[in-house]
Amino acid sequence: MTDRAPGFATLAIHAGAQPDPTTGARATPIYQTTSFVFDDVDHAASLFGLQAFGNIYTRIGNPTCAVLEERVAALEGGTAALAVASGHAAEHLVFHTLLEPGDEFIAAKKLYGGSINQFNHAYRKFGWNVVWAEGDDPASFARAVTPKTKAIFIESIANPGGVIFDIAGIAAVAKQAGVPLIVDNTLASPYLIRPIEHGADIVVHSLTKFLGGHGNSIGGIIVDAGSFDWLKAGKRYPSLTAPRPEYAGMVLAETFGNFAFAIAARVLGLRDLGPALSPFNAFQILTGIETLPLRMKKHSDNALAVARFLSTHPQVSWVSYPGLPGDKYHALAQRYAPKGAGAVFTFGLKGGNAAGIALVSNLTLFSHLANVGDTRSLVIHPASTTHRQLTDEQKAIAGAGPDVVRLSIGIEDAEDLIADLDQALKAGA
């Protein structure tokens, strides 16, 4: 045995997992069951009363999912995690735990289009109101704070790419306001950026993307940093600080301390709203995480090579990739993501919308689909797909104008990706 703290690659393979005690199976088994047998009546009562940890029903928790939760929490440096059915489900459970009708949260304008649509429309049905801030300016978040503000939400690397946020600067605003900072770390993964180290209180991921990494399973996860003092916040967060009648008056923040948020999201959100992660998907994602360090390095190295090629191409008007020296966000990339600026970025074509359609149509190695984070290289025209439901003004603010093409660079040979882009650009000229 050693007192040495395990490194990132070791955690990616081993965190949360042990050989199966019954069979000796080394890979984490898929516990494909709906429910679990209790030892006796007292055991069942203690589980339902949150007086003991254990398995009740796969909608609330499952041993395969539990390994995934412990592994991602370890990689992010959090105290606990909750795996759910998708990245959108993760966001929804976070806000369901934090907000009451009439509450507000502040979000950066540059976000994944699906999140913008979710915040602008779906959340209003719950009486949750978003206030938009300029992601490049922490002071913009400070100016948006009101007595109704309950959280701040950003992405570490914004989708459709090319924007890195000043996490520490925005975390300082959140701390001053007495609200948690939520960071969607999907595009970076904890290999490139660990938001908790820069002041994030809650981290969310679409597990579908780089953590799973192979385009075969949908999932999401919430990581509790254990850093926010819910009891100090008093009545602002009643889900955590008010006595819970369904649990005999238990105050979750008092009982569970620095992992109370993860517990609350599970027993008040997942339990009742039901977006459970399939154990089979958890198994697939766990397998993907084992190679996360290797894949993220290759993704980032390939993306930098492709961005360099495009930045000198005569049909390309601009490239937004923070790994490029001279890019607006290069200094932030060096500060927050020194191992690489990620795999997803955007560029603009001089021919505008028509040139973008031609490029997508002429590529052969890149797959035209609505996803990122696959081992395969992917391409999409955001204005007509992922950001289609936004207004033209919102598209422009989000970095998804009509000339924009988004690439998610895979782990193929970079020379082959460059050759495919070159022939497609020439064919559309």
C-alpha positions as CSV (number, residue, x, y, z in Angstrom):
1,M,0.0,0.0,0.0
2,T,1.1,3.6,-0.5
3,D,-0.1,7.0,0.8
4,R,0.4,8.5,-2.7
5,A,-2.8,10.2,-4.1
6,P,-3.8,8.4,-7.3
7,G,-3.2,10.3,-10.5
8,F,-5.9,11.3,-13.0
9,A,-5.4,8.3,-15.4
10,T,-5.4,5.9,-12.4
11,L,-8.7,7.4,-11.1
12,A,-10.2,7.2,-14.6
13,I,-9.8,3.4,-14.5
14,H,-10.1,2.5,-10.8
15,A,-12.1,5.1,-8.9
16,G,-15.3,3.7,-7.4
17,A,-14.7,0.1,-8.7
18,Q,-13.6,-3.1,-7.0
19,P,-13.8,-6.7,-8.3
20,D,-17.3,-8.0,-7.8
21,P,-17.4,-9.6,-4.4
22,T,-19.7,-12.5,-5.5
23,T,-18.2,-13.5,-8.8
24,G,-14.8,-11.9,-8.9
25,A,-15.7,-10.1,-12.1
26,R,-13.1,-7.3,-12.7
27,A,-15.2,-5.1,-14.9
28,T,-18.1,-3.4,-13.1
29,P,-21.2,-5.6,-13.7
30,I,-24.3,-4.3,-15.2
31,Y,-26.9,-4.6,-12.5
32,Q,-29.9,-4.8,-14.8
33,T,-32.6,-4.9,-12.2
34,T,-35.5,-2.7,-11.2
35,S,-35.3,-3.3,-7.4
36,F,-33.3,-4.8,-4.6
37,V,-34.2,-7.2,-1.7
38,F,-34.1,-5.8,1.8
39,D,-32.5,-7.7,4.7
40,D,-35.6,-7.2,6.9
41,V,-38.3,-4.7,7.7
42,D,-36.0,-2.5,9.8
43,H,-33.4,-2.4,7.0
44,A,-36.1,-1.3,4.5
45,A,-37.4,1.4,6.9
46,S,-33.9,2.8,7.5
47,L,-33.3,3.0,3.7
48,F,-36.5,4.8,3.0
49,G,-35.9,7.1,6.0
50,L,-32.4,8.1,4.8
51,Q,-30.9,6.6,7.9
52,A,-28.8,4.1,6.0
53,F,-27.3,4.0,2.5
54,G,-28.2,1.2,0.1
55,N,-30.2,0.2,-2.9
56,I,-34.0,0.4,-3.1
57,Y,-35.1,0.9,-6.7
58,T,-33.0,1.7,-9.8
59,R,-34.9,5.0,-10.4
60,I,-33.3,6.3,-7.2
61,G,-29.9,4.5,-7.4
62,N,-28.2,1.4,-8.8
63,P,-24.8,-0.2,-8.1
64,T,-23.5,0.3,-11.7
65,C,-24.5,3.9,-11.7
66,A,-22.9,4.3,-8.2
67,V,-19.5,3.4,-9.6
68,L,-19.9,5.9,-12.3
69,E,-20.9,8.6,-9.8
70,E,-18.0,7.9,-7.5
71,R,-15.6,7.9,-10.5
72,V,-16.7,11.2,-11.9
73,A,-16.8,12.8,-8.5
74,A,-13.2,11.7,-8.0
75,L,-12.1,13.0,-11.4
76,E,-13.7,16.4,-10.7
77,G,-12.5,16.7,-7.1
78,G,-16.1,16.7,-5.7
79,T,-17.6,15.1,-2.7
80,A,-20.4,13.2,-4.4
81,A,-22.3,12.9,-7.7
82,L,-25.6,11.9,-9.1
83,A,-25.9,10.2,-12.5
84,V,-29.1,10.8,-14.5
85,A,-30.6,10.2,-18.0
86,S,-29.1,13.1,-19.9
87,G,-27.2,16.4,-19.6
88,H,-30.5,18.3,-19.8
89,A,-31.9,16.1,-17.0
90,A,-28.8,17.0,-14.9
91,E,-29.4,20.7,-15.4
92,H,-33.1,20.3,-14.6
93,L,-32.5,18.5,-11.3
94,V,-29.9,21.1,-10.3
95,F,-32.4,24.0,-10.7
96,H,-35.3,22.0,-9.3
97,T,-33.2,21.6,-6.1
98,L,-32.2,25.2,-5.9
99,L,-35.2,27.3,-7.2
100,E,-38.7,28.1,-6.1
101,P,-41.3,29.7,-8.3
102,G,-40.4,33.3,-8.9
103,D,-36.7,32.8,-8.3
104,E,-34.0,33.9,-10.8
105,F,-30.7,32.6,-12.0
106,I,-28.0,34.3,-14.1
107,A,-26.6,32.5,-17.1
108,A,-23.9,33.4,-19.7
109,K,-25.3,34.3,-23.1
110,K,-22.9,32.0,-24.9
111,L,-24.1,28.5,-24.2
112,Y,-25.3,25.4,-25.9
113,G,-28.4,26.3,-27.9
114,G,-30.4,23.6,-26.1
115,S,-29.7,25.1,-22.7
116,I,-30.6,28.6,-24.0
117,N,-33.9,27.2,-25.2
118,Q,-34.5,25.3,-22.0
119,F,-33.8,28.3,-19.9
120,N,-35.9,30.7,-22.0
121,H,-38.9,28.6,-22.4
122,A,-39.3,25.3,-20.5
123,Y,-38.1,26.8,-17.2
124,R,-40.6,29.6,-17.3
125,K,-43.4,27.0,-16.9
126,F,-41.9,26.4,-13.4
127,G,-41.7,30.1,-12.6
128,W,-37.9,30.0,-12.9
129,N,-36.5,33.1,-14.6
130,V,-33.2,33.4,-16.4
131,V,-31.2,36.7,-16.5
132,W,-28.6,36.8,-19.2
133,A,-25.1,38.1,-18.7
134,E,-22.1,38.7,-20.9
135,G,-19.9,35.7,-20.4
136,D,-16.7,37.6,-21.2
137,D,-17.2,40.0,-18.3
138,P,-17.5,38.9,-14.7
139,A,-18.8,42.4,-13.8
140,S,-21.8,41.7,-16.1
141,F,-22.8,38.9,-13.7
142,A,-22.4,41.2,-10.7
143,R,-24.7,43.8,-12.3
144,A,-27.4,41.1,-12.9
145,V,-27.6,40.0,-9.3
146,T,-30.9,40.8,-7.5
147,P,-32.5,39.6,-4.2
148,K,-34.2,36.9,-6.3
149,T,-30.9,35.5,-7.7
150,K,-30.3,31.9,-6.5
151,A,-27.5,30.7,-8.8
152,I,-25.1,31.5,-11.6
153,F,-24.6,29.2,-14.6
154,I,-21.8,29.1,-17.1
155,E,-19.9,26.6,-19.3
156,S,-16.2,26.0,-18.9
157,I,-15.8,25.9,-22.7
158,A,-18.8,27.3,-24.5
159,N,-20.7,25.2,-27.1
160,P,-20.4,25.7,-30.1
161,G,-16.9,26.3,-29.0
162,G,-14.1,28.8,-29.0
163,V,-15.0,30.6,-25.8
164,I,-13.3,29.9,-22.4
165,F,-14.9,31.6,-19.4
166,D,-13.0,33.2,-16.5
167,I,-14.3,30.7,-14.0
168,A,-12.5,32.1,-11.0
169,G,-13.6,35.7,-11.8
170,I,-17.3,34.6,-12.1
171,A,-16.9,32.4,-9.0
172,A,-15.9,35.5,-7.0
173,V,-19.1,37.2,-8.1
174,A,-21.1,34.2,-7.0
175,K,-19.4,34.1,-3.6
176,Q,-20.0,37.8,-3.1
177,A,-23.7,37.3,-4.0
178,G,-24.0,34.3,-1.7
179,V,-25.1,31.9,-4.5
180,P,-23.6,28.7,-5.9
181,L,-21.7,28.8,-9.2
182,I,-22.8,26.0,-11.6
183,V,-20.4,25.0,-14.4
184,D,-21.2,22.8,-17.3
185,N,-17.9,21.1,-17.9
186,T,-19.0,18.9,-20.8
187,L,-16.7,20.3,-23.6
188,A,-13.6,20.4,-21.4
189,S,-14.0,17.2,-19.3
190,P,-12.1,17.1,-16.0
191,Y,-9.0,16.1,-17.9
192,L,-8.7,19.6,-19.4
193,I,-10.4,21.8,-16.7
194,R,-11.5,21.0,-13.1
195,P,-13.9,23.9,-12.3
196,I,-14.1,23.1,-8.6
197,E,-10.5,24.1,-8.3
198,H,-11.4,27.5,-9.6
199,G,-14.4,28.1,-7.4
200,A,-17.4,26.1,-8.9
201,D,-19.9,24.7,-6.3
202,I,-21.7,22.4,-8.7
203,V,-20.5,20.8,-11.9
204,V,-22.7,19.2,-14.6
205,H,-21.9,17.1,-17.6
206,S,-23.6,15.6,-20.6
207,L,-22.0,12.1,-20.1
208,T,-23.0,11.6,-23.7
209,K,-20.1,13.6,-24.9
210,F,-16.4,13.3,-24.0
211,L,-16.8,11.2,-20.8
212,G,-18.6,8.4,-22.6
213,G,-16.7,9.4,-25.7
214,H,-18.0,6.9,-28.3
215,G,-21.4,8.2,-29.3
216,N,-23.3,5.2,-28.0
217,S,-25.0,6.2,-24.8
218,I,-26.9,9.2,-23.4
219,G,-26.4,10.3,-19.8
220,G,-25.8,13.2,-17.5
221,I,-24.2,13.8,-14.1
222,I,-24.2,16.3,-11.3
223,V,-21.1,16.7,-9.1
224,D,-21.4,18.3,-5.7
225,A,-18.2,20.2,-4.8
226,G,-19.2,20.3,-1.1
227,S,-18.0,23.9,-1.0
228,F,-21.3,25.8,-0.5
229,D,-22.5,26.5,3.0
230,W,-26.3,25.9,2.6
231,L,-27.0,26.4,6.3
232,K,-25.3,29.9,6.2
233,A,-27.6,30.7,3.3
234,G,-30.6,30.1,5.6
235,K,-34.0,30.2,4.1
236,R,-32.8,30.9,0.5
237,Y,-32.6,27.2,-0.3
238,P,-35.5,25.5,1.5
239,S,-35.0,22.1,-0.2
240,L,-31.7,21.8,1.8
241,T,-32.4,23.9,4.9
242,A,-36.1,23.4,5.7
243,P,-37.3,20.3,7.6
244,R,-38.5,17.8,5.0
245,P,-41.9,16.4,5.9
246,E,-41.4,13.3,3.7
247,Y,-38.3,12.4,5.8
248,A,-39.7,13.0,9.3
249,G,-38.5,16.6,9.5
250,M,-34.9,15.9,8.5
251,V,-32.9,18.9,7.4
252,L,-30.7,17.6,4.6
253,A,-27.9,20.2,5.0
254,E,-27.6,19.3,8.7
255,T,-27.6,15.6,8.2
256,F,-25.4,15.2,5.1
257,G,-23.1,18.2,5.3
258,N,-20.7,18.7,2.4
259,F,-22.6,16.3,0.1
260,A,-26.1,17.5,1.0
261,F,-26.7,18.9,-2.5
262,A,-26.1,15.6,-4.2
263,I,-28.4,13.9,-1.7
264,A,-31.1,16.5,-2.2
265,A,-31.0,16.2,-6.0
266,R,-31.4,12.4,-5.6
267,V,-34.1,12.1,-3.0
268,L,-36.1,15.2,-3.9
269,G,-35.5,15.4,-7.6
270,L,-34.6,12.1,-9.2
271,R,-37.0,10.2,-6.9
272,D,-40.0,12.2,-8.0
273,L,-39.2,13.4,-11.5
274,G,-37.6,10.1,-12.5
275,P,-34.9,10.8,-15.2
276,A,-32.9,7.7,-14.1
277,L,-29.8,6.5,-16.0
278,S,-29.9,3.0,-17.4
279,P,-27.4,0.7,-15.8
280,F,-26.4,-0.4,-19.3
281,N,-25.6,3.2,-20.3
282,A,-23.7,3.6,-17.1
283,F,-21.5,0.6,-18.0
284,Q,-20.9,2.0,-21.5
285,I,-19.9,5.4,-20.1
286,L,-17.6,3.8,-17.4
287,T,-15.8,2.0,-20.2
288,G,-15.4,5.2,-22.1
289,I,-14.0,7.1,-19.1
290,E,-11.1,4.6,-18.8
291,T,-9.5,6.1,-21.9
292,L,-10.5,9.7,-21.2
293,P,-6.9,11.0,-20.7
294,L,-5.7,9.4,-23.9
295,R,-8.6,10.5,-25.9
296,M,-8.7,14.1,-24.7
297,K,-5.0,14.6,-25.5
298,K,-5.5,13.3,-29.0
299,H,-8.7,15.3,-29.5
300,S,-6.9,18.5,-28.5
301,D,-3.8,17.8,-30.5
302,N,-5.9,17.1,-33.6
303,A,-8.1,20.1,-33.1
304,L,-5.1,22.4,-32.9
305,A,-3.7,20.9,-36.1
306,V,-7.0,21.3,-37.9
307,A,-7.5,24.9,-36.6
308,R,-4.0,25.9,-37.8
309,F,-4.9,24.5,-41.3
310,L,-8.2,26.3,-41.5
311,S,-6.8,29.6,-40.2
312,T,-4.6,29.9,-43.4
313,H,-7.2,28.6,-45.9
314,P,-8.3,31.2,-48.5
315,Q,-12.1,30.3,-48.1
316,V,-12.1,30.7,-44.4
317,S,-12.7,34.1,-42.9
318,W,-12.0,33.3,-39.3
319,V,-11.3,30.5,-36.8
320,S,-12.4,30.6,-33.2
321,Y,-10.2,28.2,-31.3
322,P,-8.5,29.3,-28.0
323,G,-5.6,27.0,-28.6
324,L,-4.3,29.3,-31.4
325,P,-1.9,32.0,-30.3
326,G,-3.5,35.3,-30.9
327,D,-7.0,34.0,-30.3
328,K,-9.1,36.2,-28.0
329,Y,-9.4,33.5,-25.4
330,H,-5.8,32.1,-25.7
331,A,-4.7,33.6,-22.4
332,L,-7.7,32.1,-20.6
333,A,-6.9,28.7,-22.3
334,Q,-3.4,28.9,-21.0
335,R,-4.6,29.6,-17.5
336,Y,-7.5,27.1,-17.3
337,A,-6.7,24.4,-19.9
338,P,-2.9,24.2,-20.2
339,K,-3.1,20.6,-21.4
340,G,-5.2,21.5,-24.5
341,A,-8.2,23.7,-25.5
342,G,-10.5,20.9,-26.4
343,A,-11.9,19.3,-29.5
344,V,-14.8,21.6,-30.4
345,F,-14.5,24.9,-32.3
346,T,-16.1,27.0,-34.9
347,F,-15.0,28.8,-38.0
348,G,-16.6,31.1,-40.6
349,L,-16.7,30.6,-44.4
350,K,-16.4,33.6,-46.7
351,G,-19.3,32.2,-48.7
352,G,-21.7,32.4,-45.8
353,N,-24.7,30.1,-45.4
354,A,-24.4,28.5,-48.9
355,A,-20.7,27.7,-48.4
356,G,-21.5,26.0,-45.1
357,I,-24.1,23.8,-46.6
358,A,-21.7,22.9,-49.5
359,L,-19.0,22.0,-47.0
360,V,-21.2,19.8,-44.9
361,S,-22.4,18.1,-48.1
362,N,-18.9,17.5,-49.5
363,L,-17.2,16.1,-46.5
364,T,-16.7,12.3,-46.5
365,L,-14.8,11.4,-43.3
366,F,-16.6,13.9,-41.0
367,S,-20.1,12.7,-39.9
368,H,-22.9,15.3,-40.2
369,L,-24.8,14.9,-37.0
370,A,-25.9,16.7,-33.8
371,N,-23.4,15.6,-31.3
372,V,-19.9,16.3,-30.0
373,G,-17.3,14.3,-28.1
374,D,-17.2,11.2,-30.3
375,T,-14.1,9.4,-31.3
376,R,-15.2,10.2,-34.8
377,S,-14.9,13.7,-36.2
378,L,-18.3,15.5,-36.6
379,V,-19.5,18.5,-38.4
380,I,-22.7,20.6,-38.1
381,H,-24.1,24.0,-39.2
382,P,-25.4,25.3,-35.8
383,A,-27.7,28.0,-37.2
384,S,-29.9,25.5,-39.0
385,T,-29.7,22.7,-36.3
386,T,-28.6,23.0,-32.7
387,H,-29.4,26.7,-32.5
388,R,-32.3,26.8,-34.9
389,Q,-34.9,27.7,-32.3
390,L,-33.0,30.9,-31.4
391,T,-33.6,34.3,-32.9
392,D,-31.0,35.7,-35.4
393,E,-29.8,38.0,-32.6
394,Q,-29.5,35.1,-30.1
395,K,-27.7,33.0,-32.7
396,A,-25.1,35.8,-33.3
397,I,-24.6,36.2,-29.6
398,A,-24.2,32.5,-29.1
399,G,-21.6,32.3,-31.9
400,A,-23.9,30.5,-34.3
401,G,-24.4,32.9,-37.2
402,P,-25.2,31.8,-40.7
403,D,-21.5,31.5,-41.8
404,V,-20.5,29.4,-38.8
405,V,-19.5,25.7,-39.0
406,R,-18.9,23.7,-35.9
407,L,-16.4,20.9,-35.8
408,S,-15.9,18.3,-33.1
409,I,-12.5,16.8,-33.9
410,G,-12.1,13.1,-33.3
411,I,-9.1,10.9,-32.7
412,E,-8.4,9.9,-36.3
413,D,-5.1,10.8,-38.0
414,A,-5.0,14.6,-38.2
415,E,-3.6,14.4,-41.8
416,D,-6.7,12.6,-43.0
417,L,-9.1,15.1,-41.4
418,I,-7.2,18.0,-43.0
419,A,-7.3,16.3,-46.4
420,D,-11.1,15.8,-46.1
421,L,-11.7,19.4,-45.2
422,D,-9.4,20.6,-48.0
423,Q,-11.2,18.6,-50.7
424,A,-14.6,19.7,-49.4
425,L,-13.6,23.3,-49.4
426,K,-12.2,23.1,-52.9
427,A,-15.3,21.2,-54.1
428,G,-17.6,24.0,-52.8
429,A,-15.5,26.8,-54.2
